[in-house]
Amino acid sequence: MISSKNIGKLLKIIKNSKKNENIYLQISKLGIKETTKNRKHNFSIVENKIINNLKLNNIYESIIEILVPILRKNNKIVIAQIGQSIDGRIALINGNSHYINEKKGIKYLHCLRSVCDAVVVGSNTIKKDNPKLTTRKIKGTNPKRIIIDGSLSLTNKYKIFNDGYQNIIFTKSKKNKKLRNTTIIKLDNKNFTKNIIKQINKLEYKYILIEGGSKTISEFINNKYIDLLQFIIAPVIIGSGINSLNLKKITNLKKAIRPKYSYNFLSKEFVINLFLNS
Ligand SMILES: NC(=O)c1ccc[n+]([C@@H]2O[C@H](COP(=O)([O-])OP(=O)(O)OC[C@H]3O[C@@H](n4cnc5c(N)ncnc54)[C@H](OP(=O)(O)O)[C@@H]3O)[C@@H](O)[C@H]2O)c1
C-alpha cells in the first residue's frame, strides 16, 4: 500500500537510484525494503518501466507516473510548476488563487517539494498566499526556502518567518532589515535575475522547484534557467486574472517556444511537461 506515510520515502529511493539501474522493492505496512530481482518484490523499475503489483489509490498512481521519469533523469534540474485554468490564469486580479486546481493536487505538490532541495517563490506569492512551502500533507523532507523580494517589503507577519525553518531572501534593496530565521542576501540591481541564478548555482542544489508566481517564473524563463516547465491545467475558465506567464514580446510566431513535451493526468487534470533546455 502506498500512502502519504511512505510515498516520500519511495520517491527518495528512486531519486537516489542510478539512471538505468533496475530497482526492486517490497512495500508493506512494515516499510519499504530494497531487494533483488529474485526475491519477493511488489514494485520495481526495470529498464525504466514501472512495474507495480500494488493496488494504488489514483492520486499516488498519477504522482508516481509523473515524477519517476523526472527523478530517473539523474541530472541537476530546475522545475517550474504552474497550476492554472485552461485559459492560462494562476489567480484572480485580486491575487486569490485558492483553489483553481483540485485540492487533491496539493499532495502532488508536496511530493514534488519533498524531492526538491530548494523551493523558490516571489514576494507577491508570500503576500497573497502566505504559504508554508513545506511537505506537511505527506511524510517528506522540507526543501530549503528561497524568496525573491526585490524591494525587501516582506515583514515578519508571514508564516515562513514564524515556523522555525530557515529562509534565504535575495533582494536588490539596500534597506537594513531583519526577518526571523532568514539570511538576507543583497545583490546588484544590474542583471538582478542573472545574479540570483549565480547565487543559487553556488548552493549546488540538484533539484530546484520554482513555484511562482508569474513574474518569478517568467523572469527565469527569459533567462533560460528553467529546464522543465510543468503546467497543471484545471478544466476551468476564469476569464480574467493574472496570466501564468508574461514573457518577452515576440512579433513572429517562428520565435515562439516549441519545446519537446510529454503529458500525464493528475486525477482529472492535465499535466503538460515542457522540456525547455533539451
Ligand atoms: N496557481 C499557481 O500555481 C500559483 C503559484 C504561485 C503563486 N500564484 C499566484 O501568483 C500571484 C503572484 O504572482 P506575481 O507574478 O504577482 O508575483 P511573484 O512572482 O510571486 O512575486 C513577484 C515579486 O517578486 C520579486 N521578484 C521575483 N523575481 C524577480 C526577478 N527575477 N527580478 C526582480 N524581482 C523579482 C519582485 O519583488 P519587488 O516588487 O519587491 O521588486 C516582484 O514584484 C499570487 O496571486 C499567487 O496567488 C499562483
The ligand as a MOL file (V3000), in Angstrom:
LIG
                    3D

  0  0  0     0  0            999 V3000
M  V30 BEGIN CTAB
M  V30 COUNTS 48 52 0 0 0
M  V30 BEGIN ATOM
M  V30 1 N -1.5390 28.8400 -9.3280 0
M  V30 2 C -0.2620 28.7370 -9.0430 0
M  V30 3 O 0.4170 27.7640 -9.4040 0
M  V30 4 C 0.3940 29.8340 -8.2940 0
M  V30 5 C 1.6580 29.6030 -7.7220 0
M  V30 6 C 2.2700 30.6450 -7.0520 0
M  V30 7 C 1.6350 31.8720 -6.9730 0
M  V30 8 N 0.4130 32.0510 -7.5190 0 CHG=1
M  V30 9 C -0.2570 33.3560 -7.5030 0
M  V30 10 O 0.5790 34.2520 -8.1980 0
M  V30 11 C 0.3680 35.5610 -7.6940 0
M  V30 12 C 1.6960 36.2220 -7.5090 0
M  V30 13 O 2.3730 36.2720 -8.7500 0
M  V30 14 P 3.1010 37.5880 -9.2170 0
M  V30 15 O 3.5670 37.4050 -10.6040 0
M  V30 16 O 2.2170 38.7330 -8.9140 0 CHG=-1
M  V30 17 O 4.3130 37.7260 -8.1880 0
M  V30 18 P 5.5310 36.7810 -7.6940 0
M  V30 19 O 6.2460 36.2280 -8.8550 0
M  V30 20 O 5.0620 35.8950 -6.6310 0
M  V30 21 O 6.4200 37.8950 -6.9690 0
M  V30 22 C 6.8850 38.9670 -7.7420 0
M  V30 23 C 7.7910 39.8440 -6.9320 0
M  V30 24 O 8.9280 39.1030 -6.5310 0
M  V30 25 C 10.1050 39.8430 -6.7980 0
M  V30 26 N 10.7870 39.1590 -7.9160 0
M  V30 27 C 10.6740 37.8520 -8.2110 0
M  V30 28 N 11.5020 37.5070 -9.2220 0
M  V30 29 C 12.1510 38.6330 -9.5580 0
M  V30 30 C 13.1530 38.9150 -10.5270 0
M  V30 31 N 13.7010 37.9750 -11.2810 0
M  V30 32 N 13.5630 40.1850 -10.6530 0
M  V30 33 C 13.0520 41.1290 -9.8760 0
M  V30 34 N 12.1270 40.9230 -8.9140 0
M  V30 35 C 11.6880 39.6760 -8.7530 0
M  V30 36 C 9.6480 41.2420 -7.1490 0
M  V30 37 O 9.6270 41.9430 -5.9010 0
M  V30 38 P 9.6570 43.5630 -5.8110 0
M  V30 39 O 8.4040 44.0160 -6.4420 0
M  V30 40 O 9.7500 43.8500 -4.3560 0
M  V30 41 O 10.8570 44.0060 -6.5820 0
M  V30 42 C 8.3030 41.0050 -7.7440 0
M  V30 43 O 7.4250 42.0700 -7.6810 0
M  V30 44 C -0.4070 35.4070 -6.3890 0
M  V30 45 O -1.7100 35.8580 -6.6130 0
M  V30 46 C -0.3910 33.9260 -6.1130 0
M  V30 47 O -1.6070 33.5040 -5.5440 0
M  V30 48 C -0.2240 31.0640 -8.1760 0
M  V30 END ATOM
M  V30 BEGIN BOND
M  V30 1 1 1 2
M  V30 2 2 2 3
M  V30 3 1 2 4
M  V30 4 1 4 5
M  V30 5 2 4 48
M  V30 6 2 5 6
M  V30 7 1 6 7
M  V30 8 2 7 8
M  V30 9 1 8 9
M  V30 10 1 8 48
M  V30 11 1 9 10
M  V30 12 1 9 46
M  V30 13 1 10 11
M  V30 14 1 11 12
M  V30 15 1 11 44
M  V30 16 1 12 13
M  V30 17 1 13 14
M  V30 18 2 14 15
M  V30 19 1 14 16
M  V30 20 1 14 17
M  V30 21 1 17 18
M  V30 22 2 18 19
M  V30 23 1 18 20
M  V30 24 1 18 21
M  V30 25 1 21 22
M  V30 26 1 22 23
M  V30 27 1 23 24
M  V30 28 1 23 42
M  V30 29 1 24 25
M  V30 30 1 25 26
M  V30 31 1 25 36
M  V30 32 1 26 27
M  V30 33 1 26 35
M  V30 34 2 27 28
M  V30 35 1 28 29
M  V30 36 1 29 30
M  V30 37 2 29 35
M  V30 38 1 30 31
M  V30 39 2 30 32
M  V30 40 1 32 33
M  V30 41 2 33 34
M  V30 42 1 34 35
M  V30 43 1 36 37
M  V30 44 1 36 42
M  V30 45 1 37 38
M  V30 46 2 38 39
M  V30 47 1 38 40
M  V30 48 1 38 41
M  V30 49 1 42 43
M  V30 50 1 44 45
M  V30 51 1 44 46
M  V30 52 1 46 47
M  V30 END BOND
M  V30 END CTAB
M  END
